[in-house]
Amino acid sequence: MIRGGRSYVSSPPAFSNDVKRLLVCTSNTVSIFSTSTGLQISSLEGHTAPVTTVIVVPASTPATKILSYCWTASLDETIKYWDFSTPELLKTIDVKFPIFSMVIPSLLRQPAQSDVKPSKLFAYLSVEDTRETTKSHKKEPRPNTMNGRICKCNLTESRLAGGVTLAEMKEPQVITISSSGKYFGIRKQRKLLIWKVPDVEAERVVMRKITLHHTKKLTVLAFHPTQRIVAAGDVTGRILIWRGFGDRTFATNDNKMNLNLMNNEEERPGVRDNDDADLCTTWHWHPSEVSVLIFSSDGAYLYSGGKEGVLVVWQLDTGKKKFLPRIGSPLLYFTESPDPSLSSISCADNQVHLLKMPSMEIIRSISGIKLPCPLPEEYKGICRDIAFNHDGGLVALRAENYCIHFYSLLDDRGISEVQVCERNHQPGDDVTVVVTLVALSQDGSLMSTVDVKLAEEGIGSLVCLKFWVSGTQNKEFTLSTIVYEPHRDAGISAVAFHPNRRAAVSSSYGGDFKVWICNDELQQKDLQSSGWSCHAVGSYKKKAMTAAAFSADGSVLAVAAETVITLWDPDRNVLVAVIGETLTPIMNMSFVGSSEYLVATSWGSKPQLSVWNMSKLSISWSYLLHVEAVACAVDTSSFAALALLPESSNCKEANGTTFQGRDGVILLFNAVDPVPVASWSARKAKGGALAFLKANPSFTYENISDGKAPQTLLAYVNGDHEYVLFDPYGKEVHELSKFHQGDRLTHEEGQFGYASIYGELPEFKLKRNQDLWAPSVPSEKPWETIFSGSSHNLPPLTKLCSAFLESLLEKRTAALE
């Protein structure tokens, strides 16, 4: 089983003491990357929910830089202590609350800052407390829905500090700590709450706190490394800098003699009300909210960034600024390393860039799978923006900036990007072009994309069909042909490539389909370019053509005309047969390998999964299921369907099966049998995709009991582009299928049986009991059993008529006297 596609930017990363490794929170694990190569070298696995914080224990002396210890906090309500050089889990602390953020001030305090060495290690946690209060034996919600808490944890004794709650808020907030470990703070709407850490920490020591006010909602804050200066950014793009914060509250007894208390606004410019600060200045350059804010290690500069994807470097004394050229994606985190010449910046496109300081040159990037980008409302649910290269184990995804991102599912790394539309798109701009469709040929050498320029005030819409060809050496795609308005002003519903030739079909909601041929197929030697041209056009009763697919050998072209399936000879463009119809329009269609079956899915008020027999030109079986995606095996008659579960199934079924937040199920079928061969529960199934991939013989796979590598892998990509690859026919998979009533799933991709959805099936005894054998004779009342068989195997009409009439004229059993 192979997992990948996790987000690299869900939380800030952390550098190792020797700056040779970068620890990145990736869902339930911490992935460790080499800063010299950008490749993953190991991981920390043990949490059962997303990791929200990773803190590397700093080296106290140059000789201890080789030590590799870290703390992690997670939404699974635990804190773990690791030796990440091995890697090995050393300690686990259960705090009973999901942890959203954690800081450990004692790790940052220098020995000279305190004369007394702390005997215990404390952490400050931002947790979510959803417990109900109990009054008079009645459970009541927490007052004012204050679910967020800042609490204290004794890491030495592995428990929470009883009764210590520093603050409460509506939802948990990120804790920001100063590089000296003296101060930490949080944002609370339009306020900053800042605490001073005691020189000697104890479990119930009183901590002093100040509050700084602002007129807008604050989004981020940062502490100066050496001076009492704090900066904060707000939703409008402004940056506020408070100097001398806490002079009255945090001052020691020796310093109080030298303080001049200034209580009026004239002596404290920019400071609101009675806030404890000497001065507050405002800088404004960002057009939208500030998401990144951090001081340089020497305190001379302030780095800021936001949605526009530009890192701004402010000179703290003068306010002058310079810029790192636009990275192309909103900025999320800026992390400094123990080496002042190296930093990292995390971006919303799931990339972590390593920067050479102070020039801020990007020297290396750690790229994850591209995260889903938003769609206009009218295109949600109809875009087919995921395609698979079955032989190469690649997936093509629609990404921001009008790109198609190629990602290796086997290696869990990005391969390349194809710029579909040449637009100077900036993060935050209104979407003007939507890539609605991407399709790949079976060998991955051809690609087709469809992009739509959105209409402005009802005019100016444009549909473009593009064909791309990959090079034989670098596998980079180059544009071959652009077809503007290929189906007049109608949108394109599907594109499918011929399995053996350089040909493709496109179907449209306007009521026609077109077969496209590459000029190479026409054997026109005088042509210099391998452009594409229209070979044939077809339609059926002016109905919208909603899906299309070629058979395994390419001899049959199936095109869905709303609720019916039309079969064509693609070479002669002749209609061969029409079969159907379904309850609602067909949205997806595919031939099941080299078998005689075709699977189709319909959406709408009555969603349906239907399997059709091409030799009999009739439906074989069907289910009323909302199927999000279908994948067919190449060489067998198997196919997999990703079905969405009803919302009522997300809690608990009547037979005791619990889904624990899973909203989908993957069903593996043999096309001849309506009973699934196996099934697996799935999270985030909405917008997900499935594919059968050719396994790499040289790759090392986990959970192999017989020592033989699988020949085929089933890939599931969920709505957040996280994925899992597994052998659907493996022994472990089928053992997991044995799901009994009352069992509870604990594994993330746990499996449940067919009976948990459709009820228990009766047990059939195929062997006859010879002792109960008795001769039989034809029934005298055939009308009682004639309709008990399958509806596809009814007797001839003449026999039905005679049997029906006999049922009306029942024979007398006794003579009348």
Secondary structure as UniProt FT lines:
FT   STRAND          2..4
FT   STRAND          14..15
FT   TURN            17..18
FT   STRAND          21..26
FT   TURN            27..28
FT   STRAND          29..34
FT   TURN            35..37
FT   STRAND          40..45
FT   STRAND          51..56
FT   HELIX           62..66
FT   STRAND          69..74
FT   TURN            75..76
FT   STRAND          78..83
FT   TURN            84..87
FT   STRAND          88..94
FT   STRAND          99..103
FT   HELIX           105..107
FT   HELIX           111..113
FT   STRAND          122..128
FT   STRAND          133..135
FT   TURN            136..137
FT   STRAND          138..140
FT   HELIX           143..145
FT   STRAND          148..154
FT   TURN            155..158
FT   STRAND          159..169
FT   STRAND          176..177
FT   TURN            179..180
FT   STRAND          183..188
FT   TURN            189..190
FT   STRAND          191..196
FT   TURN            203..204
FT   STRAND          209..213
FT   STRAND          218..223
FT   STRAND          229..234
FT   TURN            235..236
FT   STRAND          238..243
FT   TURN            245..249
FT   HELIX           253..256
FT   TURN            257..258
FT   TURN            265..267
FT   TURN            269..270
FT   TURN            273..274
FT   STRAND          279..284
FT   STRAND          290..295
FT   TURN            297..298
FT   STRAND          301..306
FT   TURN            307..308
FT   STRAND          311..315
FT   TURN            316..318
FT   STRAND          321..324
FT   STRAND          331..336
FT   TURN            340..341
FT   STRAND          342..347
FT   TURN            348..350
FT   STRAND          351..356
FT   TURN            357..360
FT   STRAND          361..367
FT   HELIX           377..379
FT   TURN            380..382
FT   STRAND          386..389
FT   TURN            390..393
FT   STRAND          394..399
FT   TURN            400..402
FT   STRAND          403..408
FT   TURN            409..412
FT   STRAND          413..419
FT   TURN            427..428
FT   STRAND          433..440
FT   TURN            442..443
FT   STRAND          446..453
FT   TURN            457..458
FT   STRAND          462..470
FT   TURN            472..474
FT   STRAND          477..484
FT   TURN            486..489
FT   STRAND          492..497
FT   STRAND          503..508
FT   TURN            509..510
FT   STRAND          513..518
FT   TURN            519..523
FT   TURN            525..526
FT   STRAND          532..538
FT   TURN            541..542
FT   STRAND          545..550
FT   TURN            552..553
FT   STRAND          557..561
FT   TURN            562..563
FT   STRAND          564..569
FT   TURN            570..573
FT   STRAND          574..580
FT   STRAND          586..591
FT   TURN            593..594
FT   STRAND          597..602
FT   STRAND          608..613
FT   TURN            614..617
FT   STRAND          618..623
FT   STRAND          627..632
FT   STRAND          638..644
FT   HELIX           647..650
FT   TURN            654..655
FT   TURN            660..661
FT   STRAND          664..670
FT   TURN            671..672
FT   STRAND          673..682
FT   TURN            686..687
FT   STRAND          689..694
FT   TURN            697..698
FT   STRAND          712..717
FT   TURN            719..720
FT   STRAND          723..726
FT   TURN            728..729
FT   HELIX           731..736
FT   TURN            741..742
FT   TURN            748..749
FT   HELIX           755..758
FT   HELIX           770..772
FT   HELIX           782..784
FT   TURN            785..787
FT   HELIX           791..793
FT   HELIX           797..808
//
